[in-house]
């Protein structure tokens, strides 16, 4: 997979060829204007991979925020550290409250 830098004028002239290279050979094309990068053409597969990575990062961020909220809640209850025994006790307490209808 290679990356080419092409001026926007040349892209207009060779559009079909460039699109085929991107789609078939999975080349990446940086489109420039006055030698400054303006846009990038990538294959559909590469674009999907980028989207998947973005979704994964969002899920991970959500998970980390959830963990932070859990830790803050534990700190407010006076629980220190992340010991498994403490977490198991909290789960048992929660299950006890749920089964008792509280």
Backbone as JSON, one array per atom type, in Angstrom:
{
  "sequence": "XXXXXXXXXXXXXXXXXXXXXXXXXXXXXXXXXXXXXXXXXXXXXXXXXXXXXXXXXXXXXXXXXXXXXXXXXXXXXXXXXXXXXXXXXXXXXXXXXXXXXX",
  "N": [[0.85, -1.17, 0.0], [0.78, 2.02, -1.04], [1.47, 5.57, -0.82], [0.49, 8.38, -2.56], [1.2, 11.69, -3.64], [-0.71, 14.09, -5.12], [-1.43, 16.81, -7.22], [-4.37, 18.81, -7.21], [-5.26, 19.61, -9.73], [-4.16, 17.68, -11.45], [-5.49, 15.48, -10.45], [-8.11, 15.99, -11.28], [-7.77, 15.65, -14.03], [-7.02, 12.96, -14.24], [-8.93, 11.48, -12.94], [-10.59, 9.05, -13.05], [-8.65, 7.01, -13.4], [-7.12, 7.37, -11.08], [-9.02, 6.87, -9.06], [-9.54, 4.17, -9.58], [-6.98, 3.08, -9.01], [-6.89, 3.6, -6.28], [-9.07, 2.07, -5.38], [-8.56, -0.58, -6.34], [-5.75, -1.18, -6.08], [-5.41, -0.28, -3.59], [-4.11, 2.08, -3.02], [-3.17, 5.08, -1.39], [-4.08, 8.44, -1.68], [-2.91, 11.62, -1.42], [-4.33, 14.63, -1.83], [-3.28, 17.64, -3.12], [-3.11, 21.22, -2.96], [-1.57, 23.95, -4.18], [0.77, 22.89, -3.13], [0.01, 22.18, -0.56], [-1.45, 19.85, 1.63], [-4.8, 18.86, 1.11], [-6.87, 16.99, 1.06], [-7.62, 13.44, 1.4], [-7.68, 10.46, -0.44], [-8.9, 7.29, 0.1], [-9.19, 3.7, 0.02], [-12.33, 1.91, 0.09], [-12.24, -0.2, 1.91], [-10.15, 0.63, 3.62], [-11.31, 2.95, 4.65], [-13.49, 1.87, 6.03], [-12.09, 0.41, 7.95], [-10.93, 2.5, 9.36], [-13.24, 3.67, 10.42], [-14.14, 1.56, 12.07], [-12.05, 1.5, 13.92], [-12.44, 3.98, 15.11], [-14.96, 3.59, 16.29], [-14.27, 1.58, 18.09], [-12.53, 3.0, 19.76], [-14.34, 4.83, 20.87], [-16.04, 3.07, 22.3], [-14.18, 2.07, 24.13], [-13.49, 4.43, 25.49], [-15.96, 4.97, 26.71], [-16.13, 2.73, 28.39], [-13.94, 3.23, 30.08], [-14.77, 5.62, 31.27], [-16.97, 4.64, 32.67], [-15.72, 2.95, 34.49], [-14.29, 4.85, 35.94], [-16.41, 6.28, 37.12], [-17.46, 4.25, 38.73], [-15.29, 3.84, 40.46], [-15.25, 6.36, 41.71], [-17.7, 6.26, 43.0], [-17.21, 4.14, 44.78], [-15.2, 5.33, 46.31], [-16.65, 7.37, 47.56], [-18.18, 5.83, 49.24], [-16.33, 5.12, 51.02], [-14.65, 3.05, 50.42], [-11.51, 1.72, 49.94], [-8.97, 1.24, 47.52], [-8.82, -1.38, 44.96], [-9.61, -4.0, 45.53], [-10.4, -7.43, 44.91], [-11.94, -8.83, 46.74], [-13.37, -6.82, 48.04], [-14.9, -5.83, 45.92], [-16.41, -8.13, 45.33], [-17.9, -8.32, 47.71], [-19.42, -5.98, 47.55], [-20.94, -6.61, 45.29], [-22.39, -8.82, 46.28], [-23.83, -7.55, 48.31], [-25.38, -5.83, 46.75], [-26.84, -7.7, 45.21], [-28.23, -8.89, 47.29], [-29.88, -6.78, 48.14], [-31.43, -6.47, 45.86], [-32.77, -8.94, 45.68], [-34.22, -8.81, 48.0], [-36.02, -6.92, 47.43], [-35.45, -4.21, 47.61]],
  "CA": [[0.0, 0.0, 0.0], [1.64, 3.21, -1.15], [0.8, 6.86, -0.74], [0.91, 9.31, -3.62], [0.79, 13.1, -3.5], [-1.09, 14.56, -6.45], [-2.06, 18.12, -7.26], [-5.79, 18.73, -7.53], [-5.43, 19.75, -11.18], [-3.88, 16.38, -12.03], [-6.58, 14.59, -10.02], [-9.23, 16.25, -12.2], [-7.45, 15.1, -15.35], [-6.84, 11.5, -14.18], [-9.83, 11.05, -11.87], [-10.98, 7.65, -13.16], [-7.46, 6.2, -13.16], [-6.74, 7.5, -9.66], [-10.03, 6.16, -8.27], [-9.28, 2.74, -9.76], [-5.79, 2.73, -8.23], [-7.27, 3.61, -4.86], [-9.98, 0.96, -5.11], [-8.0, -1.9, -6.66], [-4.4, -1.34, -5.53], [-5.48, 0.26, -2.22], [-3.19, 3.2, -2.86], [-3.71, 6.26, -0.73], [-3.72, 9.61, -2.46], [-3.03, 12.91, -0.76], [-4.61, 15.65, -2.84], [-2.69, 18.9, -2.69], [-3.4, 22.47, -3.67], [-0.44, 24.84, -3.86], [1.69, 22.06, -2.33], [-0.51, 21.95, 0.79], [-2.43, 18.76, 1.64], [-6.18, 19.33, 1.26], [-7.76, 15.85, 1.28], [-7.01, 12.14, 1.18], [-8.53, 9.41, -0.99], [-8.54, 5.95, 0.57], [-10.12, 2.67, -0.44], [-13.48, 1.67, 0.95], [-11.79, -1.07, 3.01], [-9.4, 1.45, 4.57], [-12.26, 3.85, 5.31], [-14.23, 1.05, 7.0], [-11.17, 0.12, 9.06], [-10.82, 3.72, 10.15], [-14.49, 3.79, 11.17], [-14.13, 0.54, 13.12], [-11.12, 1.96, 14.95], [-13.09, 5.08, 15.8], [-16.01, 3.01, 17.13], [-13.58, 0.89, 19.19], [-12.04, 4.02, 20.7], [-15.5, 5.36, 21.59], [-16.45, 2.07, 23.29], [-13.16, 2.03, 25.18], [-13.65, 5.65, 26.28], [-17.15, 4.78, 27.53], [-15.77, 1.78, 29.43], [-13.06, 3.89, 31.05], [-15.6, 6.56, 32.04], [-17.78, 3.83, 33.59], [-14.82, 2.51, 35.56], [-14.01, 6.02, 36.75], [-17.61, 6.55, 37.94], [-17.5, 3.19, 39.73], [-14.26, 4.14, 41.46], [-15.7, 7.52, 42.47], [-18.77, 5.77, 43.9], [-16.56, 3.38, 45.85], [-14.49, 6.28, 47.18], [-17.66, 8.05, 48.36], [-18.61, 4.88, 50.27], [-15.2, 4.89, 51.91], [-13.92, 1.86, 50.02], [-10.18, 2.05, 49.47], [-8.34, 0.23, 46.68], [-9.63, -2.11, 43.99], [-9.45, -5.42, 45.82], [-11.46, -8.31, 44.42], [-12.82, -9.17, 47.86], [-14.27, -5.68, 48.25], [-15.86, -5.81, 44.81], [-17.34, -9.24, 45.52], [-18.82, -7.98, 48.79], [-20.37, -5.0, 47.02], [-21.87, -7.34, 44.41], [-23.28, -9.6, 47.14], [-24.75, -6.59, 48.95], [-26.32, -5.37, 45.72], [-27.74, -8.82, 44.93], [-29.1, -9.05, 48.48], [-30.89, -5.71, 48.09], [-32.33, -6.72, 44.73], [-33.62, -10.08, 45.99], [-35.1, -8.42, 49.11], [-36.98, -5.94, 46.92], [-35.08, -2.82, 47.92]],
  "C": [[0.9, 1.23, 0.0], [0.79, 4.47, -1.05], [1.38, 7.77, -1.8], [0.43, 10.71, -3.24], [0.51, 13.63, -4.9], [-1.8, 15.9, -6.32], [-3.5, 17.97, -7.73], [-6.06, 18.85, -9.03], [-5.21, 18.41, -11.87], [-4.97, 15.37, -11.65], [-7.78, 14.76, -10.95], [-8.99, 15.59, -13.56], [-7.44, 13.57, -15.35], [-7.79, 10.85, -13.18], [-10.14, 9.55, -11.91], [-9.81, 6.72, -12.85], [-7.09, 6.2, -11.68], [-7.72, 6.74, -8.78], [-9.82, 4.65, -8.39], [-8.05, 2.28, -8.99], [-6.1, 2.67, -6.74], [-8.1, 2.38, -4.53], [-9.31, -0.4, -5.27], [-6.66, -2.13, -5.97], [-4.31, -0.85, -4.09], [-4.41, 1.32, -1.97], [-3.92, 4.32, -2.11], [-3.21, 7.47, -1.5], [-3.96, 10.85, -1.61], [-3.2, 13.95, -1.86], [-4.11, 16.98, -2.31], [-3.19, 20.06, -3.55], [-2.33, 23.46, -3.22], [0.53, 24.18, -2.88], [1.26, 21.87, -0.88], [-1.55, 20.83, 0.73], [-3.83, 19.31, 1.91], [-7.14, 18.19, 1.59], [-6.99, 14.56, 1.01], [-8.07, 11.22, 0.58], [-8.0, 8.08, -0.48], [-9.56, 4.96, 0.04], [-11.26, 2.52, 0.55], [-13.08, 0.81, 2.14], [-11.03, -0.26, 4.06], [-10.33, 2.39, 5.34], [-13.06, 3.08, 6.36], [-13.37, 0.71, 8.2], [-11.01, 1.33, 9.97], [-12.07, 3.92, 11.01], [-14.55, 2.8, 12.32], [-13.22, 0.96, 14.27], [-11.72, 3.08, 15.76], [-14.17, 4.56, 16.75], [-15.39, 2.29, 18.33], [-13.08, 1.88, 20.23], [-13.19, 4.62, 21.51], [-15.98, 4.38, 22.66], [-15.47, 2.02, 24.44], [-13.26, 3.25, 26.09], [-14.85, 5.52, 27.22], [-16.85, 3.83, 28.68], [-14.9, 2.43, 30.51], [-13.83, 4.9, 31.89], [-16.46, 5.81, 33.05], [-16.94, 3.37, 34.77], [-14.52, 3.68, 36.5], [-15.2, 6.35, 37.66], [-17.74, 5.51, 39.05], [-16.5, 3.47, 40.84], [-14.66, 5.33, 42.33], [-16.79, 7.12, 43.45], [-18.2, 4.99, 45.06], [-15.85, 4.31, 46.83], [-15.48, 7.01, 48.08], [-18.19, 7.15, 49.48], [-17.49, 4.54, 51.23], [-14.4, 3.64, 51.58], [-12.58, 2.3, 49.45], [-9.64, 0.91, 48.62], [-9.33, -0.48, 45.77], [-9.59, -3.61, 44.27], [-10.65, -6.22, 45.34], [-12.43, -8.65, 45.53], [-13.83, -8.05, 48.11], [-15.31, -5.62, 47.15], [-16.88, -6.94, 44.94], [-18.35, -8.95, 46.62], [-19.86, -6.97, 48.31], [-21.39, -5.67, 46.1], [-22.88, -8.14, 45.23], [-24.29, -8.69, 47.82], [-25.8, -6.12, 47.96], [-27.33, -6.47, 45.39], [-28.7, -9.05, 46.08], [-30.21, -8.02, 48.49], [-31.9, -5.96, 46.98], [-33.28, -7.85, 45.07], [-34.58, -9.78, 47.14], [-36.1, -7.34, 48.68], [-36.65, -4.5, 47.24], [-34.53, -2.12, 46.75]]
}
